Amino acid sequence: MNLKCNICDCNIDSENGDIIGEFGISPVAFCVWCLSSMTDMVIQLNGFDDIPTLQERIIMLREEQGDRSVQAMQRYTAKLRKKLKEMKNDTSK
């Protein structure tokens, strides 16, 4: 079966980065050029090509998620401080 890009009708070669998948239950195929163009369009439409917009979105995501990565780093740092304190106490005896 020779698949064609749903946008430009070129032949699909999944080994060269072309994508074969589904939109819901509808089968779709996109060449790397059309996929790249769609991705760029979504980035522009959502303002993700604008640094202040991206920074604002990052802040919103951190607030929504409670910034788990920062919390995890804080817990790890606290454990390291505790171990360091214990090591200092052991060497002072």
Biopython code that builds the backbone (N, CA, C, O; Angstrom):
import numpy as np
from Bio.PDB.StructureBuilder import StructureBuilder

atoms = [
    (1, "MET", "N", (0.833, -1.180, 0.000)),
    (1, "MET", "CA", (0.000, 0.000, 0.000)),
    (1, "MET", "C", (0.880, 1.246, 0.000)),
    (1, "MET", "O", (1.757, 1.385, 0.853)),
    (2, "ASN", "N", (0.654, 2.142, -0.941)),
    (2, "ASN", "CA", (1.449, 3.347, -1.090)),
    (2, "ASN", "C", (0.702, 4.520, -0.459)),
    (2, "ASN", "O", (-0.226, 5.059, -1.061)),
    (3, "LEU", "N", (1.104, 4.921, 0.757)),
    (3, "LEU", "CA", (0.431, 6.012, 1.457)),
    (3, "LEU", "C", (0.866, 7.361, 0.909)),
    (3, "LEU", "O", (2.004, 7.535, 0.472)),
    (4, "LYS", "N", (-0.065, 8.319, 0.939)),
    (4, "LYS", "CA", (0.199, 9.680, 0.489)),
    (4, "LYS", "C", (-0.046, 10.642, 1.641)),
    (4, "LYS", "O", (-0.885, 10.387, 2.505)),
    (5, "CYS", "N", (0.690, 11.750, 1.648)),
    (5, "CYS", "CA", (0.481, 12.802, 2.636)),
    (5, "CYS", "C", (-0.919, 13.366, 2.449)),
    (5, "CYS", "O", (-1.339, 13.649, 1.327)),
    (6, "ASN", "N", (-1.641, 13.527, 3.558)),
    (6, "ASN", "CA", (-2.999, 14.050, 3.495)),
    (6, "ASN", "C", (-3.055, 15.520, 3.079)),
    (6, "ASN", "O", (-4.132, 16.020, 2.754)),
    (7, "ILE", "N", (-1.933, 16.213, 3.082)),
    (7, "ILE", "CA", (-1.933, 17.628, 2.710)),
    (7, "ILE", "C", (-1.383, 17.834, 1.296)),
    (7, "ILE", "O", (-2.062, 18.409, 0.445)),
    (8, "CYS", "N", (-0.164, 17.369, 1.044)),
    (8, "CYS", "CA", (0.479, 17.674, -0.242)),
    (8, "CYS", "C", (0.465, 16.512, -1.228)),
    (8, "CYS", "O", (0.874, 16.673, -2.379)),
    (9, "ASP", "N", (0.005, 15.357, -0.796)),
    (9, "ASP", "CA", (-0.155, 14.182, -1.655)),
    (9, "ASP", "C", (1.171, 13.542, -2.090)),
    (9, "ASP", "O", (1.189, 12.763, -3.043)),
    (10, "CYS", "N", (2.281, 13.861, -1.406)),
    (10, "CYS", "CA", (3.541, 13.186, -1.745)),
    (10, "CYS", "C", (3.558, 11.800, -1.095)),
    (10, "CYS", "O", (2.785, 11.535, -0.174)),
    (11, "ASN", "N", (4.430, 10.931, -1.568)),
    (11, "ASN", "CA", (4.550, 9.583, -1.011)),
    (11, "ASN", "C", (5.084, 9.648, 0.418)),
    (11, "ASN", "O", (5.955, 10.462, 0.725)),
    (12, "ILE", "N", (4.559, 8.788, 1.287)),
    (12, "ILE", "CA", (4.969, 8.727, 2.691)),
    (12, "ILE", "C", (6.051, 7.677, 2.866)),
    (12, "ILE", "O", (5.938, 6.550, 2.383)),
    (13, "ASP", "N", (7.112, 8.078, 3.575)),
    (13, "ASP", "CA", (8.199, 7.159, 3.918)),
    (13, "ASP", "C", (8.470, 7.318, 5.406)),
    (13, "ASP", "O", (9.160, 8.249, 5.820)),
    (14, "SER", "N", (7.928, 6.409, 6.211)),
    (14, "SER", "CA", (8.039, 6.527, 7.667)),
    (14, "SER", "C", (9.481, 6.438, 8.156)),
    (14, "SER", "O", (9.774, 6.848, 9.279)),
    (15, "GLU", "N", (10.379, 5.915, 7.341)),
    (15, "GLU", "CA", (11.794, 5.839, 7.734)),
    (15, "GLU", "C", (12.505, 7.177, 7.580)),
    (15, "GLU", "O", (13.627, 7.341, 8.059)),
    (16, "ASN", "N", (11.867, 8.128, 6.920)),
    (16, "ASN", "CA", (12.467, 9.452, 6.722)),
    (16, "ASN", "C", (11.808, 10.529, 7.575)),
    (16, "ASN", "O", (11.984, 11.718, 7.309)),
    (17, "GLY", "N", (11.054, 10.131, 8.592)),
    (17, "GLY", "CA", (10.445, 11.094, 9.490)),
    (17, "GLY", "C", (8.989, 11.398, 9.201)),
    (17, "GLY", "O", (8.363, 12.158, 9.938)),
    (18, "ASP", "N", (8.438, 10.823, 8.146)),
    (18, "ASP", "CA", (7.019, 11.013, 7.874)),
    (18, "ASP", "C", (6.203, 10.295, 8.952)),
    (18, "ASP", "O", (6.665, 9.317, 9.539)),
    (19, "ILE", "N", (4.998, 10.783, 9.206)),
    (19, "ILE", "CA", (4.172, 10.289, 10.302)),
    (19, "ILE", "C", (2.911, 9.622, 9.769)),
    (19, "ILE", "O", (2.231, 10.145, 8.886)),
    (20, "ILE", "N", (2.620, 8.457, 10.329)),
    (20, "ILE", "CA", (1.380, 7.745, 10.026)),
    (20, "ILE", "C", (0.662, 7.552, 11.357)),
    (20, "ILE", "O", (1.245, 7.047, 12.317)),
    (21, "GLY", "N", (-0.605, 7.956, 11.409)),
    (21, "GLY", "CA", (-1.330, 7.841, 12.673)),
    (21, "GLY", "C", (-2.816, 8.003, 12.462)),
    (21, "GLY", "O", (-3.352, 7.689, 11.399)),
    (22, "GLU", "N", (-3.473, 8.499, 13.495)),
    (22, "GLU", "CA", (-4.920, 8.666, 13.443)),
    (22, "GLU", "C", (-5.326, 9.944, 14.150)),
    (22, "GLU", "O", (-4.759, 10.298, 15.184)),
    (23, "PHE", "N", (-6.305, 10.633, 13.594)),
    (23, "PHE", "CA", (-7.010, 11.719, 14.267)),
    (23, "PHE", "C", (-8.314, 11.096, 14.714)),
    (23, "PHE", "O", (-9.248, 10.958, 13.924)),
    (24, "GLY", "N", (-8.382, 10.719, 15.987)),
    (24, "GLY", "CA", (-9.562, 9.985, 16.453)),
    (24, "GLY", "C", (-9.593, 8.629, 15.764)),
    (24, "GLY", "O", (-8.716, 7.793, 15.984)),
    (25, "ILE", "N", (-10.602, 8.414, 14.933)),
    (25, "ILE", "CA", (-10.694, 7.143, 14.197)),
    (25, "ILE", "C", (-10.310, 7.302, 12.733)),
    (25, "ILE", "O", (-10.351, 6.337, 11.970)),
    (26, "SER", "N", (-9.935, 8.520, 12.336)),
    (26, "SER", "CA", (-9.578, 8.779, 10.938)),
    (26, "SER", "C", (-8.081, 8.587, 10.726)),
    (26, "SER", "O", (-7.274, 9.255, 11.372)),
    (27, "PRO", "N", (-7.702, 7.674, 9.821)),
    (27, "PRO", "CA", (-6.285, 7.484, 9.539)),
    (27, "PRO", "C", (-5.714, 8.703, 8.812)),
    (27, "PRO", "O", (-6.351, 9.266, 7.921)),
    (28, "VAL", "N", (-4.502, 9.097, 9.209)),
    (28, "VAL", "CA", (-3.834, 10.232, 8.578)),
    (28, "VAL", "C", (-2.370, 9.893, 8.338)),
    (28, "VAL", "O", (-1.799, 9.015, 8.987)),
    (29, "ALA", "N", (-1.776, 10.611, 7.388)),
    (29, "ALA", "CA", (-0.353, 10.494, 7.110)),
    (29, "ALA", "C", (0.150, 11.870, 6.698)),
    (29, "ALA", "O", (-0.485, 12.559, 5.900)),
    (30, "PHE", "N", (1.299, 12.268, 7.251)),
    (30, "PHE", "CA", (1.874, 13.569, 6.924)),
    (30, "PHE", "C", (3.352, 13.413, 6.624)),
    (30, "PHE", "O", (4.077, 12.717, 7.334)),
    (31, "CYS", "N", (3.788, 14.077, 5.550)),
    (31, "CYS", "CA", (5.222, 14.091, 5.258)),
    (31, "CYS", "C", (5.899, 15.004, 6.278)),
    (31, "CYS", "O", (5.235, 15.783, 6.963)),
    (32, "VAL", "N", (7.192, 14.904, 6.369)),
    (32, "VAL", "CA", (7.942, 15.677, 7.363)),
    (32, "VAL", "C", (7.768, 17.178, 7.132)),
    (32, "VAL", "O", (7.760, 17.949, 8.092)),
    (33, "TRP", "N", (7.630, 17.604, 5.883)),
    (33, "TRP", "CA", (7.485, 19.033, 5.582)),
    (33, "TRP", "C", (6.133, 19.548, 6.051)),
    (33, "TRP", "O", (6.057, 20.608, 6.673)),
    (34, "CYS", "N", (5.082, 18.822, 5.766)),
    (34, "CYS", "CA", (3.740, 19.257, 6.188)),
    (34, "CYS", "C", (3.594, 19.175, 7.708)),
    (34, "CYS", "O", (2.979, 20.047, 8.321)),
    (35, "LEU", "N", (4.157, 18.131, 8.313)),
    (35, "LEU", "CA", (4.109, 18.006, 9.776)),
    (35, "LEU", "C", (4.829, 19.184, 10.426)),
    (35, "LEU", "O", (4.330, 19.766, 11.389)),
    (36, "SER", "N", (5.993, 19.531, 9.903)),
    (36, "SER", "CA", (6.755, 20.667, 10.424)),
    (36, "SER", "C", (5.967, 21.964, 10.275)),
    (36, "SER", "O", (5.957, 22.797, 11.181)),
    (37, "SER", "N", (5.320, 22.127, 9.150)),
    (37, "SER", "CA", (4.520, 23.337, 8.915)),
    (37, "SER", "C", (3.333, 23.412, 9.867)),
    (37, "SER", "O", (3.014, 24.489, 10.369)),
    (38, "MET", "N", (2.672, 22.275, 10.123)),
    (38, "MET", "CA", (1.549, 22.266, 11.064)),
    (38, "MET", "C", (2.025, 22.578, 12.475)),
    (38, "MET", "O", (1.371, 23.326, 13.202)),
    (39, "THR", "N", (3.154, 22.014, 12.862)),
    (39, "THR", "CA", (3.711, 22.274, 14.187)),
    (39, "THR", "C", (4.030, 23.751, 14.347)),
    (39, "THR", "O", (3.716, 24.349, 15.375)),
    (40, "ASP", "N", (4.652, 24.340, 13.332)),
    (40, "ASP", "CA", (4.982, 25.764, 13.367)),
    (40, "ASP", "C", (3.717, 26.615, 13.459)),
    (40, "ASP", "O", (3.693, 27.617, 14.174)),
    (41, "MET", "N", (2.670, 26.221, 12.743)),
    (41, "MET", "CA", (1.415, 26.964, 12.776)),
    (41, "MET", "C", (0.813, 26.935, 14.184)),
    (41, "MET", "O", (0.339, 27.962, 14.672)),
    (42, "VAL", "N", (0.827, 25.783, 14.836)),
    (42, "VAL", "CA", (0.290, 25.669, 16.198)),
    (42, "VAL", "C", (1.102, 26.534, 17.155)),
    (42, "VAL", "O", (0.536, 27.205, 18.018)),
    (43, "ILE", "N", (2.417, 26.522, 17.007)),
    (43, "ILE", "CA", (3.283, 27.348, 17.852)),
    (43, "ILE", "C", (2.921, 28.823, 17.699)),
    (43, "ILE", "O", (2.801, 29.543, 18.691)),
    (44, "GLN", "N", (2.747, 29.275, 16.449)),
    (44, "GLN", "CA", (2.412, 30.678, 16.202)),
    (44, "GLN", "C", (1.013, 31.025, 16.704)),
    (44, "GLN", "O", (0.818, 32.079, 17.309)),
    (45, "LEU", "N", (0.039, 30.153, 16.460)),
    (45, "LEU", "CA", (-1.337, 30.432, 16.860)),
    (45, "LEU", "C", (-1.499, 30.527, 18.374)),
    (45, "LEU", "O", (-2.365, 31.252, 18.862)),
    (46, "ASN", "N", (-0.669, 29.798, 19.116)),
    (46, "ASN", "CA", (-0.755, 29.803, 20.574)),
    (46, "ASN", "C", (0.201, 30.790, 21.224)),
    (46, "ASN", "O", (0.277, 30.871, 22.450)),
    (47, "GLY", "N", (0.930, 31.539, 20.407)),
    (47, "GLY", "CA", (1.856, 32.533, 20.941)),
    (47, "GLY", "C", (3.106, 31.942, 21.542)),
    (47, "GLY", "O", (3.816, 32.623, 22.283)),
    (48, "PHE", "N", (3.394, 30.684, 21.238)),
    (48, "PHE", "CA", (4.559, 30.031, 21.826)),
    (48, "PHE", "C", (5.866, 30.425, 21.136)),
    (48, "PHE", "O", (6.929, 29.905, 21.476)),
    (49, "ASP", "N", (5.791, 31.328, 20.184)),
    (49, "ASP", "CA", (7.006, 31.865, 19.573)),
    (49, "ASP", "C", (7.379, 33.202, 20.211)),
    (49, "ASP", "O", (8.279, 33.897, 19.740)),
    (50, "ASP", "N", (6.673, 33.553, 21.294)),
    (50, "ASP", "CA", (6.878, 34.799, 22.005)),
    (50, "ASP", "C", (7.389, 34.484, 23.417)),
    (50, "ASP", "O", (6.699, 33.831, 24.199)),
    (51, "ILE", "N", (8.597, 34.951, 23.736)),
    (51, "ILE", "CA", (9.235, 34.600, 25.012)),
    (51, "ILE", "C", (8.399, 35.003, 26.224)),
    (51, "ILE", "O", (8.250, 34.185, 27.132)),
    (52, "PRO", "N", (7.847, 36.212, 26.294)),
    (52, "PRO", "CA", (7.011, 36.554, 27.463)),
    (52, "PRO", "C", (5.798, 35.624, 27.621)),
    (52, "PRO", "O", (5.429, 35.270, 28.741)),
    (53, "THR", "N", (5.190, 35.238, 26.513)),
    (53, "THR", "CA", (4.058, 34.312, 26.577)),
    (53, "THR", "C", (4.508, 32.961, 27.118)),
    (53, "THR", "O", (3.811, 32.356, 27.933)),
    (54, "LEU", "N", (5.665, 32.485, 26.672)),
    (54, "LEU", "CA", (6.197, 31.208, 27.168)),
    (54, "LEU", "C", (6.521, 31.285, 28.650)),
    (54, "LEU", "O", (6.219, 30.357, 29.400)),
    (55, "GLN", "N", (7.128, 32.377, 29.076)),
    (55, "GLN", "CA", (7.465, 32.530, 30.489)),
    (55, "GLN", "C", (6.205, 32.553, 31.355)),
    (55, "GLN", "O", (6.177, 31.962, 32.434)),
    (56, "GLU", "N", (5.168, 33.236, 30.881)),
    (56, "GLU", "CA", (3.908, 33.272, 31.608)),
    (56, "GLU", "C", (3.295, 31.878, 31.705)),
    (56, "GLU", "O", (2.774, 31.495, 32.752)),
    (57, "ARG", "N", (3.360, 31.129, 30.620)),
    (57, "ARG", "CA", (2.798, 29.761, 30.608)),
    (57, "ARG", "C", (3.578, 28.846, 31.548)),
    (57, "ARG", "O", (2.985, 28.002, 32.221)),
    (58, "ILE", "N", (4.885, 29.001, 31.599)),
    (58, "ILE", "CA", (5.710, 28.197, 32.510)),
    (58, "ILE", "C", (5.317, 28.479, 33.953)),
    (58, "ILE", "O", (5.191, 27.556, 34.759)),
    (59, "ILE", "N", (5.123, 29.758, 34.280)),
    (59, "ILE", "CA", (4.704, 30.122, 35.638)),
    (59, "ILE", "C", (3.359, 29.486, 35.963)),
    (59, "ILE", "O", (3.177, 28.938, 37.051)),
    (60, "MET", "N", (2.416, 29.555, 35.025)),
    (60, "MET", "CA", (1.096, 28.961, 35.237)),
    (60, "MET", "C", (1.202, 27.448, 35.464)),
    (60, "MET", "O", (0.549, 26.904, 36.355)),
    (61, "LEU", "N", (2.023, 26.776, 34.659)),
    (61, "LEU", "CA", (2.187, 25.332, 34.815)),
    (61, "LEU", "C", (2.803, 24.984, 36.159)),
    (61, "LEU", "O", (2.395, 24.019, 36.805)),
    (62, "ARG", "N", (3.786, 25.772, 36.579)),
    (62, "ARG", "CA", (4.414, 25.522, 37.879)),
    (62, "ARG", "C", (3.403, 25.676, 39.009)),
    (62, "ARG", "O", (3.390, 24.885, 39.952)),
    (63, "GLU", "N", (2.562, 26.694, 38.908)),
    (63, "GLU", "CA", (1.544, 26.901, 39.934)),
    (63, "GLU", "C", (0.532, 25.763, 39.940)),
    (63, "GLU", "O", (0.127, 25.294, 41.004)),
    (64, "GLU", "N", (0.124, 25.317, 38.752)),
    (64, "GLU", "CA", (-0.850, 24.226, 38.646)),
    (64, "GLU", "C", (-0.285, 22.918, 39.196)),
    (64, "GLU", "O", (-0.994, 22.162, 39.861)),
    (65, "GLN", "N", (0.979, 22.657, 38.919)),
    (65, "GLN", "CA", (1.587, 21.388, 39.298)),
    (65, "GLN", "C", (2.281, 21.444, 40.648)),
    (65, "GLN", "O", (2.792, 20.430, 41.124)),
    (66, "GLY", "N", (2.306, 22.600, 41.263)),
    (66, "GLY", "CA", (3.011, 22.718, 42.531)),
    (66, "GLY", "C", (4.511, 22.603, 42.332)),
    (66, "GLY", "O", (5.249, 22.367, 43.288)),
    (67, "ASP", "N", (4.961, 22.764, 41.117)),
    (67, "ASP", "CA", (6.366, 22.667, 40.732)),
    (67, "ASP", "C", (7.061, 21.501, 41.423)),
    (67, "ASP", "O", (7.953, 21.684, 42.251)),
    (68, "ARG", "N", (6.634, 20.316, 41.065)),
    (68, "ARG", "CA", (7.155, 19.079, 41.676)),
    (68, "ARG", "C", (8.661, 18.954, 41.570)),
    (68, "ARG", "O", (9.298, 18.418, 42.476)),
    (69, "SER", "N", (9.244, 19.438, 40.482)),
    (69, "SER", "CA", (10.692, 19.304, 40.323)),
    (69, "SER", "C", (11.426, 20.135, 41.365)),
    (69, "SER", "O", (12.434, 19.689, 41.913)),
    (70, "VAL", "N", (10.932, 21.336, 41.644)),
    (70, "VAL", "CA", (11.560, 22.181, 42.659)),
    (70, "VAL", "C", (11.380, 21.553, 44.038)),
    (70, "VAL", "O", (12.310, 21.532, 44.844)),
    (71, "GLN", "N", (10.181, 21.042, 44.304)),
    (71, "GLN", "CA", (9.927, 20.395, 45.583)),
    (71, "GLN", "C", (10.835, 19.187, 45.778)),
    (71, "GLN", "O", (11.369, 18.977, 46.867)),
    (72, "ALA", "N", (11.008, 18.403, 44.737)),
    (72, "ALA", "CA", (11.881, 17.221, 44.824)),
    (72, "ALA", "C", (13.321, 17.649, 45.092)),
    (72, "ALA", "O", (14.011, 17.031, 45.903)),
    (73, "MET", "N", (13.778, 18.702, 44.416)),
    (73, "MET", "CA", (15.138, 19.194, 44.632)),
    (73, "MET", "C", (15.299, 19.720, 46.050)),
    (73, "MET", "O", (16.353, 19.530, 46.658)),
    (74, "GLN", "N", (14.277, 20.378, 46.590)),
    (74, "GLN", "CA", (14.348, 20.889, 47.962)),
    (74, "GLN", "C", (14.442, 19.736, 48.961)),
    (74, "GLN", "O", (15.202, 19.811, 49.927)),
    (75, "ARG", "N", (13.669, 18.667, 48.729)),
    (75, "ARG", "CA", (13.744, 17.499, 49.623)),
    (75, "ARG", "C", (15.129, 16.857, 49.560)),
    (75, "ARG", "O", (15.698, 16.490, 50.588)),
    (76, "TYR", "N", (15.661, 16.725, 48.352)),
    (76, "TYR", "CA", (16.982, 16.120, 48.172)),
    (76, "TYR", "C", (18.058, 16.964, 48.859)),
    (76, "TYR", "O", (18.946, 16.432, 49.525)),
    (77, "THR", "N", (17.966, 18.281, 48.690)),
    (77, "THR", "CA", (18.930, 19.179, 49.325)),
    (77, "THR", "C", (18.842, 19.081, 50.843)),
    (77, "THR", "O", (19.868, 19.089, 51.523)),
    (78, "ALA", "N", (17.636, 18.990, 51.378)),
    (78, "ALA", "CA", (17.459, 18.853, 52.830)),
    (78, "ALA", "C", (18.101, 17.561, 53.328)),
    (78, "ALA", "O", (18.737, 17.551, 54.382)),
    (79, "LYS", "N", (17.940, 16.477, 52.579)),
    (79, "LYS", "CA", (18.566, 15.204, 52.967)),
    (79, "LYS", "C", (20.083, 15.322, 52.960)),
    (79, "LYS", "O", (20.753, 14.827, 53.866)),
    (80, "LEU", "N", (20.625, 15.981, 51.933)),
    (80, "LEU", "CA", (22.077, 16.152, 51.861)),
    (80, "LEU", "C", (22.594, 16.993, 53.026)),
    (80, "LEU", "O", (23.637, 16.689, 53.606)),
    (81, "ARG", "N", (21.857, 18.054, 53.364)),
    (81, "ARG", "CA", (22.262, 18.883, 54.505)),
    (81, "ARG", "C", (22.267, 18.074, 55.793)),
    (81, "ARG", "O", (23.180, 18.199, 56.610)),
    (82, "LYS", "N", (21.246, 17.246, 55.969)),
    (82, "LYS", "CA", (21.150, 16.419, 57.170)),
    (82, "LYS", "C", (22.324, 15.448, 57.245)),
    (82, "LYS", "O", (22.926, 15.281, 58.305)),
    (83, "LYS", "N", (22.651, 14.805, 56.120)),
    (83, "LYS", "CA", (23.779, 13.863, 56.100)),
    (83, "LYS", "C", (25.089, 14.582, 56.387)),
    (83, "LYS", "O", (25.934, 14.083, 57.130)),
    (84, "LEU", "N", (25.249, 15.761, 55.789)),
    (84, "LEU", "CA", (26.469, 16.532, 56.022)),
    (84, "LEU", "C", (26.600, 16.905, 57.491)),
    (84, "LEU", "O", (27.691, 16.828, 58.057)),
    (85, "LYS", "N", (25.507, 17.305, 58.105)),
    (85, "LYS", "CA", (25.518, 17.654, 59.530)),
    (85, "LYS", "C", (25.883, 16.439, 60.374)),
    (85, "LYS", "O", (26.656, 16.543, 61.326)),
    (86, "GLU", "N", (25.315, 15.273, 60.013)),
    (86, "GLU", "CA", (25.637, 14.042, 60.746)),
    (86, "GLU", "C", (27.115, 13.699, 60.581)),
    (86, "GLU", "O", (27.763, 13.273, 61.537)),
    (87, "MET", "N", (27.651, 13.881, 59.382)),
    (87, "MET", "CA", (29.068, 13.585, 59.151)),
    (87, "MET", "C", (29.945, 14.521, 59.970)),
    (87, "MET", "O", (30.945, 14.087, 60.542)),
    (88, "LYS", "N", (29.585, 15.789, 60.032)),
    (88, "LYS", "CA", (30.358, 16.753, 60.827)),
    (88, "LYS", "C", (30.334, 16.372, 62.299)),
    (88, "LYS", "O", (31.352, 16.461, 62.985)),
    (89, "ASN", "N", (29.155, 15.941, 62.793)),
    (89, "ASN", "CA", (29.038, 15.542, 64.196)),
    (89, "ASN", "C", (29.862, 14.301, 64.491)),
    (89, "ASN", "O", (30.445, 14.194, 65.570)),
    (90, "ASP", "N", (29.923, 13.355, 63.553)),
    (90, "ASP", "CA", (30.696, 12.141, 63.746)),
    (90, "ASP", "C", (32.193, 12.413, 63.792)),
    (90, "ASP", "O", (32.906, 11.771, 64.563)),
    (91, "THR", "N", (32.686, 13.349, 62.987)),
    (91, "THR", "CA", (34.106, 13.643, 62.951)),
    (91, "THR", "C", (34.553, 14.503, 64.120)),
    (91, "THR", "O", (35.742, 14.540, 64.434)),
    (92, "SER", "N", (33.621, 15.200, 64.777)),
    (92, "SER", "CA", (33.994, 16.058, 65.901)),
    (92, "SER", "C", (34.113, 15.281, 67.206)),
    (92, "SER", "O", (34.557, 15.837, 68.210)),
    (93, "LYS", "N", (33.727, 14.013, 67.212)),
    (93, "LYS", "CA", (33.793, 13.203, 68.446)),
    (93, "LYS", "C", (35.173, 12.665, 68.682)),
    (93, "LYS", "O", (35.403, 11.966, 69.670)),
]
sb = StructureBuilder()
sb.init_structure("model")
sb.init_model(0)
sb.init_chain("A")
sb.init_seg("    ")
for serial, (resi, resn, name, xyz) in enumerate(atoms, 1):
    if name == "N":
        sb.init_residue(resn, " ", resi, " ")
    sb.init_atom(name, np.array(xyz, "f"), 0.0, 1.0, " ", f" {name:<3s}", serial, name[0])
structure = sb.get_structure()
